[in-house]
Amino acid sequence: MTEQENEVTEQVVKAKKKKEKKPKNKFFERRFSWVLVAILGGGLIVVIGMLLGGAGGIKDRVSLAESQAAPKIQSQLESARTDIEEGRYSVALTRLDWILEEMSDYLTEEEMAEIGELYTQTLLMLSSSGTATPVVTPTPTEPAITPTPDYRGEEDIFNSARQYLDAEAWDEAITTIEALREKNLEYRAVEVDGMLYIALRNRGIQKILVDGSLEPGIYDLTQAERFAPLDNQAEAYRTWARYYITGASYWDVDWTQVIYYFEQVYTNFPGMRDGSNMTATERYKKALLNYAIQLADAEQYCEAQAYFEQSFAIGQDPVAQPTAQYVYDKCWESQQSPTQQPHAPEVPTPTLTPTPDGTTEVPTEAPTEAPTTEPTP
């Protein structure tokens, strides 16, 4: 064979061998793919199992922590209630602070609401009794896995607000608390709300009682009411302030309305005043006097006399005294009935009977004397 024929023959043989090996390679490739799929599937199943097991373990640990925290929370709440009833307000406040700091993650909504109410009540009692509010130092806790937020700035502001409350510097306390809420609205929210309630409540009463700023005082009390219901004393001051403002709005317009509203204020809080510096006592007295004069002008003298007497019972008024005396005299005159004089009975006029000659004849049995007015025995 020539060299060319040999080369052709070798190429044909190589091509046949290549065709024989190709199906074998495809078989191995398919087998490797199934093995790879099986390995990946098994790994995925293992990962899912681990995740489910881990989630279940976390849930079990959370449930265990909650079940262990619940008795501690209830125990401290019961003790806090007892402390409040027995007047140990500082101790009660410390217990409530511990619950909020250590057990806040395990509190239910009902428990959080109850703690907020107790906290506000305790702060109010401390403020009323003049006992200094304790500055609570956070209890050291075990370090968490995640970095603990740096609350040193919030804690400084919080303690400053407590100091202002102790000093009864209500304006400064409110300004400091508002700054704290702007910095971190969630920081010790229940305690901050209770402090803000006390500051607004006491500043509102101070404006009404001392400053004579009735409307701003009412506004402060209404703002405090957002955090907790007002106590009876604060509610009474707000009601009387509203009566004062309403009564003053009728001044020189309707004296009966002025008298109605200021009678309520005068009875309960005679010294209340507004920006005019007129006390409720003075306004009530003047309203009675002005209405008495109005009645006298309408010639209703006895009604006017009654209002003059009420006004003078509060305080004499020399200027109005002559008018009051005139009204008294006119009322007295109107109550006196005229003297009854006895009237003589009319004597019957005799009937004249004409005679045939044109003259008249007087009856022979005409009465000779008038009958007596006295009854016959």
TORKOL-4160 file (C-alpha; in steps of 0.2 Angstrom, whole numbers, padded with zeros to 4 digits, m for minus):
377
<pt num="1" X="0000" Y="0000" Z="0000"/>
<pt num="2" X="0006" Y="0017" Z="m0003"/>
<pt num="3" X="0009" Y="0030" Z="0010"/>
<pt num="4" X="m0007" Y="0039" Z="0006"/>
<pt num="5" X="m0018" Y="0024" Z="0007"/>
<pt num="6" X="m0010" Y="0020" Z="0024"/>
<pt num="7" X="m0015" Y="0037" Z="0031"/>
<pt num="8" X="m0032" Y="0036" Z="0024"/>
<pt num="9" X="m0034" Y="0019" Z="0032"/>
<pt num="10" X="m0028" Y="0026" Z="0049"/>
<pt num="11" X="m0040" Y="0041" Z="0049"/>
<pt num="12" X="m0054" Y="0029" Z="0046"/>
<pt num="13" X="m0049" Y="0018" Z="0060"/>
<pt num="14" X="m0048" Y="0033" Z="0072"/>
<pt num="15" X="m0065" Y="0039" Z="0067"/>
<pt num="16" X="m0073" Y="0022" Z="0071"/>
<pt num="17" X="m0065" Y="0022" Z="0088"/>
<pt num="18" X="m0071" Y="0039" Z="0092"/>
<pt num="19" X="m0088" Y="0035" Z="0087"/>
<pt num="20" X="m0087" Y="0019" Z="0099"/>
<pt num="21" X="m0081" Y="0030" Z="0114"/>
<pt num="22" X="m0094" Y="0044" Z="0112"/>
<pt num="23" X="m0110" Y="0034" Z="0119"/>
<pt num="24" X="m0099" Y="0028" Z="0134"/>
<pt num="25" X="m0095" Y="0047" Z="0138"/>
<pt num="26" X="m0113" Y="0052" Z="0138"/>
<pt num="27" X="m0118" Y="0038" Z="0150"/>
<pt num="28" X="m0105" Y="0044" Z="0163"/>
<pt num="29" X="m0111" Y="0062" Z="0161"/>
<pt num="30" X="m0129" Y="0057" Z="0164"/>
<pt num="31" X="m0124" Y="0047" Z="0179"/>
<pt num="32" X="m0113" Y="0061" Z="0187"/>
<pt num="33" X="m0128" Y="0073" Z="0185"/>
<pt num="34" X="m0140" Y="0062" Z="0195"/>
<pt num="35" X="m0127" Y="0060" Z="0209"/>
<pt num="36" X="m0124" Y="0079" Z="0210"/>
<pt num="37" X="m0143" Y="0082" Z="0211"/>
<pt num="38" X="m0145" Y="0069" Z="0224"/>
<pt num="39" X="m0131" Y="0077" Z="0234"/>
<pt num="40" X="m0138" Y="0094" Z="0233"/>
<pt num="41" X="m0156" Y="0088" Z="0237"/>
<pt num="42" X="m0149" Y="0079" Z="0253"/>
<pt num="43" X="m0140" Y="0095" Z="0258"/>
<pt num="44" X="m0155" Y="0106" Z="0256"/>
<pt num="45" X="m0165" Y="0094" Z="0267"/>
<pt num="46" X="m0152" Y="0094" Z="0280"/>
<pt num="47" X="m0152" Y="0114" Z="0280"/>
<pt num="48" X="m0171" Y="0115" Z="0281"/>
<pt num="49" X="m0171" Y="0103" Z="0295"/>
<pt num="50" X="m0158" Y="0113" Z="0305"/>
<pt num="51" X="m0168" Y="0129" Z="0302"/>
<pt num="52" X="m0184" Y="0122" Z="0308"/>
<pt num="53" X="m0176" Y="0114" Z="0323"/>
<pt num="54" X="m0167" Y="0131" Z="0327"/>
<pt num="55" X="m0184" Y="0141" Z="0325"/>
<pt num="56" X="m0192" Y="0128" Z="0336"/>
<pt num="57" X="m0178" Y="0129" Z="0349"/>
<pt num="58" X="m0179" Y="0148" Z="0349"/>
<pt num="59" X="m0198" Y="0148" Z="0351"/>
<pt num="60" X="m0196" Y="0136" Z="0366"/>
<pt num="61" X="m0183" Y="0147" Z="0374"/>
<pt num="62" X="m0194" Y="0162" Z="0372"/>
<pt num="63" X="m0209" Y="0153" Z="0379"/>
<pt num="64" X="m0199" Y="0148" Z="0394"/>
<pt num="65" X="m0192" Y="0165" Z="0397"/>
<pt num="66" X="m0210" Y="0172" Z="0396"/>
<pt num="67" X="m0217" Y="0159" Z="0408"/>
<pt num="68" X="m0203" Y="0163" Z="0420"/>
<pt num="69" X="m0205" Y="0182" Z="0419"/>
<pt num="70" X="m0224" Y="0182" Z="0422"/>
<pt num="71" X="m0223" Y="0177" Z="0440"/>
<pt num="72" X="m0209" Y="0190" Z="0444"/>
<pt num="73" X="m0220" Y="0204" Z="0435"/>
<pt num="74" X="m0235" Y="0200" Z="0445"/>
<pt num="75" X="m0226" Y="0199" Z="0461"/>
<pt num="76" X="m0218" Y="0216" Z="0459"/>
<pt num="77" X="m0235" Y="0223" Z="0453"/>
<pt num="78" X="m0244" Y="0216" Z="0469"/>
<pt num="79" X="m0230" Y="0223" Z="0480"/>
<pt num="80" X="m0231" Y="0240" Z="0471"/>
<pt num="81" X="m0250" Y="0241" Z="0474"/>
<pt num="82" X="m0247" Y="0237" Z="0493"/>
<pt num="83" X="m0234" Y="0250" Z="0494"/>
<pt num="84" X="m0245" Y="0263" Z="0487"/>
<pt num="85" X="m0259" Y="0259" Z="0499"/>
<pt num="86" X="m0248" Y="0260" Z="0514"/>
<pt num="87" X="m0240" Y="0276" Z="0508"/>
<pt num="88" X="m0223" Y="0269" Z="0503"/>
<pt num="89" X="m0223" Y="0278" Z="0487"/>
<pt num="90" X="m0204" Y="0279" Z="0484"/>
<pt num="91" X="m0203" Y="0260" Z="0486"/>
<pt num="92" X="m0218" Y="0257" Z="0474"/>
<pt num="93" X="m0209" Y="0269" Z="0461"/>
<pt num="94" X="m0193" Y="0258" Z="0462"/>
<pt num="95" X="m0203" Y="0242" Z="0459"/>
<pt num="96" X="m0211" Y="0250" Z="0444"/>
<pt num="97" X="m0195" Y="0256" Z="0437"/>
<pt num="98" X="m0187" Y="0238" Z="0439"/>
<pt num="99" X="m0202" Y="0231" Z="0429"/>
<pt num="100" X="m0200" Y="0243" Z="0415"/>
<pt num="101" X="m0181" Y="0241" Z="0414"/>
<pt num="102" X="m0180" Y="0222" Z="0416"/>
<pt num="103" X="m0196" Y="0215" Z="0410"/>
<pt num="104" X="m0202" Y="0227" Z="0397"/>
<pt num="105" X="m0200" Y="0214" Z="0383"/>
<pt num="106" X="m0212" Y="0202" Z="0392"/>
<pt num="107" X="m0226" Y="0214" Z="0397"/>
<pt num="108" X="m0243" Y="0212" Z="0389"/>
<pt num="109" X="m0253" Y="0227" Z="0384"/>
<pt num="110" X="m0264" Y="0226" Z="0399"/>
<pt num="111" X="m0249" Y="0225" Z="0411"/>
<pt num="112" X="m0241" Y="0240" Z="0402"/>
<pt num="113" X="m0257" Y="0250" Z="0404"/>
<pt num="114" X="m0259" Y="0246" Z="0423"/>
<pt num="115" X="m0240" Y="0250" Z="0426"/>
<pt num="116" X="m0243" Y="0267" Z="0417"/>
<pt num="117" X="m0258" Y="0271" Z="0428"/>
<pt num="118" X="m0249" Y="0265" Z="0444"/>
<pt num="119" X="m0234" Y="0275" Z="0439"/>
<pt num="120" X="m0244" Y="0291" Z="0437"/>
<pt num="121" X="m0253" Y="0289" Z="0453"/>
<pt num="122" X="m0237" Y="0286" Z="0462"/>
<pt num="123" X="m0229" Y="0302" Z="0455"/>
<pt num="124" X="m0244" Y="0312" Z="0460"/>
<pt num="125" X="m0244" Y="0306" Z="0477"/>
<pt num="126" X="m0225" Y="0310" Z="0479"/>
<pt num="127" X="m0229" Y="0327" Z="0472"/>
<pt num="128" X="m0243" Y="0330" Z="0484"/>
<pt num="129" X="m0234" Y="0324" Z="0499"/>
<pt num="130" X="m0218" Y="0334" Z="0495"/>
<pt num="131" X="m0208" Y="0318" Z="0496"/>
<pt num="132" X="m0193" Y="0319" Z="0485"/>
<pt num="133" X="m0194" Y="0308" Z="0469"/>
<pt num="134" X="m0180" Y="0295" Z="0470"/>
<pt num="135" X="m0167" Y="0295" Z="0456"/>
<pt num="136" X="m0167" Y="0278" Z="0449"/>
<pt num="137" X="m0150" Y="0270" Z="0445"/>
<pt num="138" X="m0152" Y="0257" Z="0431"/>
<pt num="139" X="m0149" Y="0239" Z="0438"/>
<pt num="140" X="m0134" Y="0231" Z="0429"/>
<pt num="141" X="m0139" Y="0217" Z="0418"/>
<pt num="142" X="m0129" Y="0204" Z="0408"/>
<pt num="143" X="m0122" Y="0211" Z="0392"/>
<pt num="144" X="m0132" Y="0207" Z="0377"/>
<pt num="145" X="m0125" Y="0199" Z="0361"/>
<pt num="146" X="m0129" Y="0214" Z="0351"/>
<pt num="147" X="m0120" Y="0231" Z="0356"/>
<pt num="148" X="m0130" Y="0240" Z="0370"/>
<pt num="149" X="m0136" Y="0258" Z="0364"/>
<pt num="150" X="m0128" Y="0272" Z="0372"/>
<pt num="151" X="m0141" Y="0281" Z="0382"/>
<pt num="152" X="m0130" Y="0292" Z="0393"/>
<pt num="153" X="m0137" Y="0308" Z="0385"/>
<pt num="154" X="m0155" Y="0302" Z="0388"/>
<pt num="155" X="m0151" Y="0297" Z="0405"/>
<pt num="156" X="m0144" Y="0314" Z="0409"/>
<pt num="157" X="m0159" Y="0323" Z="0403"/>
<pt num="158" X="m0170" Y="0311" Z="0412"/>
<pt num="159" X="m0162" Y="0314" Z="0429"/>
<pt num="160" X="m0162" Y="0333" Z="0425"/>
<pt num="161" X="m0181" Y="0332" Z="0423"/>
<pt num="162" X="m0183" Y="0323" Z="0439"/>
<pt num="163" X="m0173" Y="0336" Z="0448"/>
<pt num="164" X="m0184" Y="0350" Z="0441"/>
<pt num="165" X="m0200" Y="0340" Z="0447"/>
<pt num="166" X="m0193" Y="0339" Z="0464"/>
<pt num="167" X="m0189" Y="0358" Z="0464"/>
<pt num="168" X="m0207" Y="0361" Z="0458"/>
<pt num="169" X="m0200" Y="0370" Z="0443"/>
<pt num="170" X="m0214" Y="0365" Z="0431"/>
<pt num="171" X="m0209" Y="0376" Z="0416"/>
<pt num="172" X="m0191" Y="0369" Z="0416"/>
<pt num="173" X="m0197" Y="0351" Z="0419"/>
<pt num="174" X="m0209" Y="0352" Z="0404"/>
<pt num="175" X="m0195" Y="0359" Z="0393"/>
<pt num="176" X="m0183" Y="0346" Z="0398"/>
<pt num="177" X="m0195" Y="0332" Z="0396"/>
<pt num="178" X="m0200" Y="0338" Z="0378"/>
<pt num="179" X="m0181" Y="0339" Z="0374"/>
<pt num="180" X="m0179" Y="0321" Z="0380"/>
<pt num="181" X="m0194" Y="0315" Z="0369"/>
<pt num="182" X="m0187" Y="0324" Z="0354"/>
<pt num="183" X="m0170" Y="0315" Z="0356"/>
<pt num="184" X="m0178" Y="0298" Z="0359"/>
<pt num="185" X="m0197" Y="0296" Z="0359"/>
<pt num="186" X="m0195" Y="0278" Z="0366"/>
<pt num="187" X="m0184" Y="0281" Z="0380"/>
<pt num="188" X="m0192" Y="0275" Z="0396"/>
<pt num="189" X="m0209" Y="0281" Z="0388"/>
<pt num="190" X="m0220" Y="0276" Z="0403"/>
<pt num="191" X="m0210" Y="0285" Z="0416"/>
<pt num="192" X="m0208" Y="0300" Z="0405"/>
<pt num="193" X="m0227" Y="0301" Z="0402"/>
<pt num="194" X="m0230" Y="0300" Z="0420"/>
<pt num="195" X="m0218" Y="0314" Z="0424"/>
<pt num="196" X="m0225" Y="0325" Z="0410"/>
<pt num="197" X="m0243" Y="0322" Z="0418"/>
<pt num="198" X="m0237" Y="0328" Z="0435"/>
<pt num="199" X="m0228" Y="0344" Z="0428"/>
<pt num="200" X="m0243" Y="0349" Z="0417"/>
<pt num="201" X="m0256" Y="0346" Z="0430"/>
<pt num="202" X="m0246" Y="0356" Z="0444"/>
<pt num="203" X="m0242" Y="0370" Z="0432"/>
<pt num="204" X="m0260" Y="0371" Z="0426"/>
<pt num="205" X="m0266" Y="0372" Z="0444"/>
<pt num="206" X="m0253" Y="0385" Z="0448"/>
<pt num="207" X="m0258" Y="0396" Z="0433"/>
<pt num="208" X="m0276" Y="0395" Z="0439"/>
<pt num="209" X="m0273" Y="0398" Z="0458"/>
<pt num="210" X="m0258" Y="0409" Z="0458"/>
<pt num="211" X="m0256" Y="0418" Z="0441"/>
<pt num="212" X="m0275" Y="0421" Z="0437"/>
<pt num="213" X="m0271" Y="0414" Z="0420"/>
<pt num="214" X="m0287" Y="0404" Z="0418"/>
<pt num="215" X="m0287" Y="0399" Z="0400"/>
<pt num="216" X="m0268" Y="0394" Z="0400"/>
<pt num="217" X="m0271" Y="0384" Z="0416"/>
<pt num="218" X="m0286" Y="0375" Z="0408"/>
<pt num="219" X="m0275" Y="0371" Z="0393"/>
<pt num="220" X="m0262" Y="0363" Z="0404"/>
<pt num="221" X="m0274" Y="0352" Z="0413"/>
<pt num="222" X="m0282" Y="0346" Z="0397"/>
<pt num="223" X="m0265" Y="0342" Z="0390"/>
<pt num="224" X="m0261" Y="0332" Z="0406"/>
<pt num="225" X="m0277" Y="0323" Z="0404"/>
<pt num="226" X="m0270" Y="0314" Z="0388"/>
<pt num="227" X="m0258" Y="0304" Z="0399"/>
<pt num="228" X="m0270" Y="0300" Z="0414"/>
<pt num="229" X="m0287" Y="0305" Z="0421"/>
<pt num="230" X="m0287" Y="0321" Z="0431"/>
<pt num="231" X="m0289" Y="0319" Z="0450"/>
<pt num="232" X="m0304" Y="0327" Z="0458"/>
<pt num="233" X="m0295" Y="0342" Z="0464"/>
<pt num="234" X="m0288" Y="0347" Z="0447"/>
<pt num="235" X="m0305" Y="0343" Z="0439"/>
<pt num="236" X="m0313" Y="0355" Z="0451"/>
<pt num="237" X="m0301" Y="0369" Z="0448"/>
<pt num="238" X="m0304" Y="0367" Z="0429"/>
<pt num="239" X="m0323" Y="0367" Z="0431"/>
<pt num="240" X="m0323" Y="0383" Z="0442"/>
<pt num="241" X="m0311" Y="0392" Z="0430"/>
<pt num="242" X="m0323" Y="0387" Z="0415"/>
<pt num="243" X="m0337" Y="0394" Z="0425"/>
<pt num="244" X="m0328" Y="0410" Z="0429"/>
<pt num="245" X="m0324" Y="0413" Z="0411"/>
<pt num="246" X="m0342" Y="0409" Z="0405"/>
<pt num="247" X="m0349" Y="0421" Z="0418"/>
<pt num="248" X="m0337" Y="0435" Z="0413"/>
<pt num="249" X="m0342" Y="0433" Z="0395"/>
<pt num="250" X="m0360" Y="0438" Z="0400"/>
<pt num="251" X="m0354" Y="0454" Z="0409"/>
<pt num="252" X="m0365" Y="0469" Z="0405"/>
<pt num="253" X="m0375" Y="0458" Z="0394"/>
<pt num="254" X="m0386" Y="0447" Z="0405"/>
<pt num="255" X="m0384" Y="0449" Z="0423"/>
<pt num="256" X="m0395" Y="0433" Z="0427"/>
<pt num="257" X="m0382" Y="0423" Z="0418"/>
<pt num="258" X="m0367" Y="0432" Z="0427"/>
<pt num="259" X="m0376" Y="0428" Z="0444"/>
<pt num="260" X="m0379" Y="0410" Z="0440"/>
<pt num="261" X="m0361" Y="0406" Z="0435"/>
<pt num="262" X="m0352" Y="0417" Z="0449"/>
<pt num="263" X="m0363" Y="0410" Z="0462"/>
<pt num="264" X="m0355" Y="0393" Z="0459"/>
<pt num="265" X="m0337" Y="0400" Z="0459"/>
<pt num="266" X="m0341" Y="0411" Z="0474"/>
<pt num="267" X="m0347" Y="0396" Z="0484"/>
<pt num="268" X="m0332" Y="0385" Z="0480"/>
<pt num="269" X="m0318" Y="0396" Z="0477"/>
<pt num="270" X="m0322" Y="0415" Z="0481"/>
<pt num="271" X="m0304" Y="0420" Z="0478"/>
<pt num="272" X="m0302" Y="0415" Z="0460"/>
<pt num="273" X="m0298" Y="0429" Z="0448"/>
<pt num="274" X="m0293" Y="0432" Z="0430"/>
<pt num="275" X="m0282" Y="0445" Z="0422"/>
<pt num="276" X="m0293" Y="0459" Z="0428"/>
<pt num="277" X="m0289" Y="0455" Z="0446"/>
<pt num="278" X="m0307" Y="0454" Z="0450"/>
<pt num="279" X="m0311" Y="0440" Z="0462"/>
<pt num="280" X="m0326" Y="0429" Z="0460"/>
<pt num="281" X="m0333" Y="0437" Z="0476"/>
<pt num="282" X="m0331" Y="0454" Z="0469"/>
<pt num="283" X="m0339" Y="0450" Z="0453"/>
<pt num="284" X="m0354" Y="0441" Z="0461"/>
<pt num="285" X="m0357" Y="0455" Z="0472"/>
<pt num="286" X="m0357" Y="0468" Z="0458"/>
<pt num="287" X="m0368" Y="0457" Z="0447"/>
<pt num="288" X="m0381" Y="0456" Z="0461"/>
<pt num="289" X="m0381" Y="0475" Z="0463"/>
<pt num="290" X="m0382" Y="0479" Z="0445"/>
<pt num="291" X="m0397" Y="0467" Z="0443"/>
<pt num="292" X="m0405" Y="0475" Z="0458"/>
<pt num="293" X="m0404" Y="0492" Z="0450"/>
<pt num="294" X="m0410" Y="0485" Z="0433"/>
<pt num="295" X="m0426" Y="0478" Z="0442"/>
<pt num="296" X="m0428" Y="0494" Z="0451"/>
<pt num="297" X="m0428" Y="0504" Z="0435"/>
<pt num="298" X="m0442" Y="0492" Z="0429"/>
<pt num="299" X="m0452" Y="0496" Z="0445"/>
<pt num="300" X="m0450" Y="0478" Z="0451"/>
<pt num="301" X="m0446" Y="0485" Z="0469"/>
<pt num="302" X="m0448" Y="0470" Z="0480"/>
<pt num="303" X="m0438" Y="0459" Z="0468"/>
<pt num="304" X="m0425" Y="0472" Z="0467"/>
<pt num="305" X="m0424" Y="0473" Z="0486"/>
<pt num="306" X="m0420" Y="0455" Z="0487"/>
<pt num="307" X="m0405" Y="0456" Z="0476"/>
<pt num="308" X="m0399" Y="0472" Z="0486"/>
<pt num="309" X="m0400" Y="0462" Z="0502"/>
<pt num="310" X="m0389" Y="0448" Z="0494"/>
<pt num="311" X="m0376" Y="0460" Z="0488"/>
<pt num="312" X="m0375" Y="0470" Z="0504"/>
<pt num="313" X="m0374" Y="0453" Z="0514"/>
<pt num="314" X="m0357" Y="0451" Z="0505"/>
<pt num="315" X="m0351" Y="0469" Z="0507"/>
<pt num="316" X="m0359" Y="0486" Z="0510"/>
<pt num="317" X="m0359" Y="0499" Z="0496"/>
<pt num="318" X="m0362" Y="0517" Z="0502"/>
<pt num="319" X="m0365" Y="0523" Z="0484"/>
<pt num="320" X="m0379" Y="0511" Z="0481"/>
<pt num="321" X="m0387" Y="0513" Z="0499"/>
<pt num="322" X="m0399" Y="0528" Z="0494"/>
<pt num="323" X="m0406" Y="0518" Z="0480"/>
<pt num="324" X="m0408" Y="0503" Z="0490"/>
<pt num="325" X="m0417" Y="0513" Z="0503"/>
<pt num="326" X="m0429" Y="0520" Z="0490"/>
<pt num="327" X="m0432" Y="0503" Z="0483"/>
<pt num="328" X="m0436" Y="0497" Z="0501"/>
<pt num="329" X="m0448" Y="0511" Z="0504"/>
<pt num="330" X="m0457" Y="0508" Z="0487"/>
<pt num="331" X="m0458" Y="0489" Z="0491"/>
<pt num="332" X="m0466" Y="0493" Z="0508"/>
<pt num="333" X="m0479" Y="0504" Z="0501"/>
<pt num="334" X="m0484" Y="0492" Z="0488"/>
<pt num="335" X="m0487" Y="0479" Z="0501"/>
<pt num="336" X="m0498" Y="0490" Z="0512"/>
<pt num="337" X="m0517" Y="0488" Z="0508"/>
<pt num="338" X="m0529" Y="0503" Z="0509"/>
<pt num="339" X="m0539" Y="0505" Z="0526"/>
<pt num="340" X="m0556" Y="0498" Z="0524"/>
<pt num="341" X="m0570" Y="0511" Z="0530"/>
<pt num="342" X="m0587" Y="0504" Z="0534"/>
<pt num="343" X="m0600" Y="0510" Z="0521"/>
<pt num="344" X="m0618" Y="0514" Z="0527"/>
<pt num="345" X="m0631" Y="0504" Z="0518"/>
<pt num="346" X="m0643" Y="0512" Z="0506"/>
<pt num="347" X="m0660" Y="0517" Z="0513"/>
<pt num="348" X="m0673" Y="0510" Z="0501"/>
<pt num="349" X="m0682" Y="0525" Z="0492"/>
<pt num="350" X="m0701" Y="0524" Z="0495"/>
<pt num="351" X="m0712" Y="0521" Z="0479"/>
<pt num="352" X="m0724" Y="0535" Z="0476"/>
<pt num="353" X="m0741" Y="0530" Z="0471"/>
<pt num="354" X="m0751" Y="0543" Z="0460"/>
<pt num="355" X="m0769" Y="0547" Z="0466"/>
<pt num="356" X="m0784" Y="0551" Z="0455"/>
<pt num="357" X="m0782" Y="0570" Z="0458"/>
<pt num="358" X="m0764" Y="0569" Z="0452"/>
<pt num="359" X="m0755" Y="0570" Z="0468"/>
<pt num="360" X="m0744" Y="0557" Z="0476"/>
<pt num="361" X="m0747" Y="0547" Z="0491"/>
<pt num="362" X="m0733" Y="0543" Z="0503"/>
<pt num="363" X="m0734" Y="0525" Z="0510"/>
<pt num="364" X="m0738" Y="0525" Z="0529"/>
<pt num="365" X="m0726" Y="0511" Z="0532"/>
<pt num="366" X="m0710" Y="0519" Z="0526"/>
<pt num="367" X="m0694" Y="0514" Z="0536"/>
<pt num="368" X="m0690" Y="0527" Z="0549"/>
<pt num="369" X="m0672" Y="0522" Z="0553"/>
<pt num="370" X="m0658" Y="0514" Z="0544"/>
<pt num="371" X="m0655" Y="0496" Z="0549"/>
<pt num="372" X="m0640" Y="0492" Z="0560"/>
<pt num="373" X="m0625" Y="0484" Z="0552"/>
<pt num="374" X="m0622" Y="0473" Z="0568"/>
<pt num="375" X="m0630" Y="0456" Z="0567"/>
<pt num="376" X="m0646" Y="0454" Z="0578"/>
<pt num="377" X="m0643" Y="0443" Z="0593"/>
